[in-house]
């Protein structure tokens, strides 16, 4: 986990969050995507 914390904290750009409004209720939103092209997890880290 520390490995991921260090990589995330050094990224040059923030994460982009994509939300979708689920219903007619003003508070009813769902997080559908989190992206950051600069963030990649190496295969040997898992």
PyMOL commands that place a pseudoatom at each C-alpha (Angstrom):
pseudoatom trace, name=CA, resn=UNK, resi=1, chain=A, elem=C, hetatm=0, pos=[0.000, 0.000, 0.000]
pseudoatom trace, name=CA, resn=UNK, resi=2, chain=A, elem=C, hetatm=0, pos=[2.850, 2.381, 0.731]
pseudoatom trace, name=CA, resn=UNK, resi=3, chain=A, elem=C, hetatm=0, pos=[4.120, 1.783, -2.815]
pseudoatom trace, name=CA, resn=UNK, resi=4, chain=A, elem=C, hetatm=0, pos=[0.774, 2.947, -4.247]
pseudoatom trace, name=CA, resn=UNK, resi=5, chain=A, elem=C, hetatm=0, pos=[0.584, 5.940, -1.908]
pseudoatom trace, name=CA, resn=UNK, resi=6, chain=A, elem=C, hetatm=0, pos=[4.008, 7.128, -3.079]
pseudoatom trace, name=CA, resn=UNK, resi=7, chain=A, elem=C, hetatm=0, pos=[3.123, 6.734, -6.772]
pseudoatom trace, name=CA, resn=UNK, resi=8, chain=A, elem=C, hetatm=0, pos=[-0.246, 8.484, -6.441]
pseudoatom trace, name=CA, resn=UNK, resi=9, chain=A, elem=C, hetatm=0, pos=[1.191, 11.416, -4.509]
pseudoatom trace, name=CA, resn=UNK, resi=10, chain=A, elem=C, hetatm=0, pos=[3.833, 12.068, -7.204]
pseudoatom trace, name=CA, resn=UNK, resi=11, chain=A, elem=C, hetatm=0, pos=[1.434, 12.237, -10.156]
pseudoatom trace, name=CA, resn=UNK, resi=12, chain=A, elem=C, hetatm=0, pos=[1.587, 15.498, -12.132]
pseudoatom trace, name=CA, resn=UNK, resi=13, chain=A, elem=C, hetatm=0, pos=[-2.167, 15.643, -12.816]
pseudoatom trace, name=CA, resn=UNK, resi=14, chain=A, elem=C, hetatm=0, pos=[-5.203, 15.026, -10.600]
pseudoatom trace, name=CA, resn=UNK, resi=15, chain=A, elem=C, hetatm=0, pos=[-7.556, 12.089, -11.006]
pseudoatom trace, name=CA, resn=UNK, resi=16, chain=A, elem=C, hetatm=0, pos=[-10.650, 12.703, -13.125]
pseudoatom trace, name=CA, resn=UNK, resi=17, chain=A, elem=C, hetatm=0, pos=[-13.955, 11.576, -11.615]
pseudoatom trace, name=CA, resn=UNK, resi=18, chain=A, elem=C, hetatm=0, pos=[-17.004, 10.859, -13.759]
pseudoatom trace, name=CA, resn=UNK, resi=19, chain=A, elem=C, hetatm=0, pos=[-20.398, 10.950, -12.072]
pseudoatom trace, name=CA, resn=UNK, resi=20, chain=A, elem=C, hetatm=0, pos=[-23.832, 9.992, -13.381]
pseudoatom trace, name=CA, resn=UNK, resi=21, chain=A, elem=C, hetatm=0, pos=[-27.122, 11.265, -12.087]
pseudoatom trace, name=CA, resn=UNK, resi=22, chain=A, elem=C, hetatm=0, pos=[-29.050, 8.078, -11.269]
pseudoatom trace, name=CA, resn=UNK, resi=23, chain=A, elem=C, hetatm=0, pos=[-32.577, 9.354, -10.658]
pseudoatom trace, name=CA, resn=UNK, resi=24, chain=A, elem=C, hetatm=0, pos=[-34.648, 12.498, -10.381]
pseudoatom trace, name=CA, resn=UNK, resi=25, chain=A, elem=C, hetatm=0, pos=[-33.466, 13.025, -6.820]
pseudoatom trace, name=CA, resn=UNK, resi=26, chain=A, elem=C, hetatm=0, pos=[-30.893, 15.825, -6.622]
pseudoatom trace, name=CA, resn=UNK, resi=27, chain=A, elem=C, hetatm=0, pos=[-28.652, 13.847, -4.235]
pseudoatom trace, name=CA, resn=UNK, resi=28, chain=A, elem=C, hetatm=0, pos=[-28.695, 10.546, -6.166]
pseudoatom trace, name=CA, resn=UNK, resi=29, chain=A, elem=C, hetatm=0, pos=[-25.354, 10.395, -7.997]
pseudoatom trace, name=CA, resn=UNK, resi=30, chain=A, elem=C, hetatm=0, pos=[-23.135, 7.398, -8.764]
pseudoatom trace, name=CA, resn=UNK, resi=31, chain=A, elem=C, hetatm=0, pos=[-19.388, 7.411, -9.338]
pseudoatom trace, name=CA, resn=UNK, resi=32, chain=A, elem=C, hetatm=0, pos=[-18.852, 5.499, -12.598]
pseudoatom trace, name=CA, resn=UNK, resi=33, chain=A, elem=C, hetatm=0, pos=[-15.213, 6.144, -13.502]
pseudoatom trace, name=CA, resn=UNK, resi=34, chain=A, elem=C, hetatm=0, pos=[-11.926, 7.270, -11.987]
pseudoatom trace, name=CA, resn=UNK, resi=35, chain=A, elem=C, hetatm=0, pos=[-9.082, 7.890, -14.394]
pseudoatom trace, name=CA, resn=UNK, resi=36, chain=A, elem=C, hetatm=0, pos=[-5.588, 9.278, -14.582]
pseudoatom trace, name=CA, resn=UNK, resi=37, chain=A, elem=C, hetatm=0, pos=[-3.503, 8.339, -17.639]
pseudoatom trace, name=CA, resn=UNK, resi=38, chain=A, elem=C, hetatm=0, pos=[-0.256, 8.965, -15.740]
pseudoatom trace, name=CA, resn=UNK, resi=39, chain=A, elem=C, hetatm=0, pos=[-1.107, 6.335, -13.109]
pseudoatom trace, name=CA, resn=UNK, resi=40, chain=A, elem=C, hetatm=0, pos=[-0.066, 2.806, -14.024]
pseudoatom trace, name=CA, resn=UNK, resi=41, chain=A, elem=C, hetatm=0, pos=[0.535, -0.175, -11.766]
pseudoatom trace, name=CA, resn=UNK, resi=42, chain=A, elem=C, hetatm=0, pos=[3.430, -2.377, -12.896]
pseudoatom trace, name=CA, resn=UNK, resi=43, chain=A, elem=C, hetatm=0, pos=[2.574, -6.071, -13.310]
pseudoatom trace, name=CA, resn=UNK, resi=44, chain=A, elem=C, hetatm=0, pos=[5.181, -7.132, -10.735]
pseudoatom trace, name=CA, resn=UNK, resi=45, chain=A, elem=C, hetatm=0, pos=[3.619, -4.907, -8.031]
pseudoatom trace, name=CA, resn=UNK, resi=46, chain=A, elem=C, hetatm=0, pos=[0.587, -7.170, -7.516]
for i in range(1, 46): cmd.bond("trace and resi %d" % i, "trace and resi %d" % (i + 1))
show_as sticks, trace
zoom trace
